[in-house]
Amino acid sequence: MNNTPQIETIHLILRPLMIDDAPHFFQYRSDAETNRYQGWIPKCQDDAVMFISKIAKRFNEPESWYQLAIIHNETKELIGDVGIHFFGVENKQVEIGCTLAKKDHGKGYASEALQSVISYLFDKLDKHRITTSIDPNNTRSIGLVERLGFRKEAHFKASLFLHGEWLDDVVYAMLKKEWQ
């Protein structure tokens, strides 16, 4: 995959999500309880394969979504993914989101993965602004992004139609100059 980084942290490797990851990707992404705040939950493994096959082929491609797999260094197991939406004037803005397998919640892996991705986006790709969109009931994710230094910019009432109902959406953001 063209120009895609492999990012290594203390506990994790972040690399492109691949078709071979579909079984493990489906396993943690299909857990409806864990992923209740997600807009998409695969119904079968073929859904996971289809999702992965539609990911942009190049990292940092304007107006595209890209998924990085989160691999545990020791076990080499896929434990989650980070989605990155590249957009905006001169491709200087991104939206990010993170999904982690239920068994790996509360271990600091989401924070570690997102810190490394944010650093890469600001320091290596010179992005201007990073945003994230969160269901206001998802207090764990809100706490995570606030600890990372994001600030709340907006609370949209009944702005997303998901799972047959209108839901609120909270947007958090960070500028490059705000990143430590």
N, C-alpha and C positions, 0 to 999 in steps of 0.2 A: 504494500500500500504506500503509494507515493508520499514522501516527505513526512510520514507519520512518526511521531516520537515514541520511543520506549522510555518511560519515566520510571526510575527505581527509587524507592524510599526505604526506610528501615525495615518495614514489614511487607511491602507491596511492590508489585510490578504492574504498571499500567501500559497496555499495548492495544493494538487494534482488536476489536471484537470480530471474531471469524465464524464462519459457518460451522466449523468443528466445535464451537462453543455452544451450539444450539441446545443440546440436552441439558447441560448445567444451567444455561441462561433460562430455559423454560422452567426448570425446577424451582428457581427462586423467584422468577417473575410471575409465575402462575399462582403463587400464594395470595389469594384474594384479600385475606386479612392484613398481611404485611404490606401489600401494595394498594390498600384501599384509597389512597390519595393520588394514585396514578391514573392517567387518562386511558391507558391501554394495559390490558391484562390478557396474555395469550391463553387461548382455550385448548390448544394442542401444540405439539412440538412443531408441526408444520407452520403454525403462526410465528413461532420463534425464528424458524429458517427464513420465512418471508420477510420478517422485520430486518434481520441481519443482512439479507440480500439487497435491501433497499438503502442501506447506509451509504453515504457518499463514499466514493472510492479514493478521494484525496482529502487529506487533513487540511483544514483552513480554507476550504473551498467556499467562496461567497454564497450566501443564501442556502446553506446546506446544514444537515444534522450529521454528526459523527459520534460514534460510540467507542469509548475506550473500555476494555475489559480490565477489571480489578482482579489481579491474581495474587494469592498469598505466597510470599517468598518461600516459606518452609514447605508447605504442602503442595504447591504448584496448582492449587485448586482455584477455579473461577468463583469468586465470592460476591461479585457485584459489577456494576458498570457506571460510567460517567458519560452522560450525554452532553454534547457541546453543539450549540446552534450558532453558526457564524453568520452575522448579518450586519447591516448598517452601512452608512456612508464610508466608502473606502475599506469596507470589511474590518472596521476597528472596534466593533462591539460583538459580544457573545452572550448567550444565555447558557447556563449550566444546570444540570440536575444529576442526582446520584441515587442509585438503587443498590441496596445491600441485602444479601441473604439474611433471613431472620436470625439464624444461628450466630451470625457475626455482628449483630447489633450490640451497641454498648461497649465495644472494644477499642474505639478510637480510629477504626479503619476509614470511616467516611471522612472524618476530619483530616486524616493523613493524606488520603487520596485527593480530596478537594484542595488542600493547601498546595500540594505539588502541581496540580493542574492550574490553579490560579497563578502560581509563581511562573509556570511555563508560559501561560497566556500573556501575562504582563511583561515578564523579563525577556523572553525569547521572541515572542511574536509582536510585542509592542502594542497590545490591545489597549484601547482607551477606557472601556467600560465593560463590566461583567454584571449581568442580572440573573436573578433566579425567581421563579414563580412558584408559590407554595399555597396550599390550602390552609386557611387560617386555623383550622382545627389540628393541623399537623405540628403540634408544639415542639416535638423533638427536632424536626428539621429547622424550624424557626430558631430554636436555641442554638443549633449547630451553625447556621449562617451568621447569626449575631456574634457568636464566639469568634468566627473567622473575620469579623470586621465589617460585614455587610450592614447597611442601614435600610430601614423600611422607607420606601418611596411612595407606595400607594396601596390602598385597600379598595378593590373593585367589588361592588355588591352584585350578586347574582349575574356574574359575567361569563361563566363557563357552563356549558350544558354537558354534563357527564353523567353516565349511568342513569339517564332518565330524569335528571333533576338539575335545576340551576344552582350553581355553587359560587361562593365568593372566591376571590383570588387576591393574594397579597404578593406584591412585588418588592424584592430587596435588590439593592445594587451597591456596587463599589467602583470607584474610579481608580485608575492606575496610581495617581498621586496619594490615594488613601491607603494603599497596600504597604505593609511594613517591610 
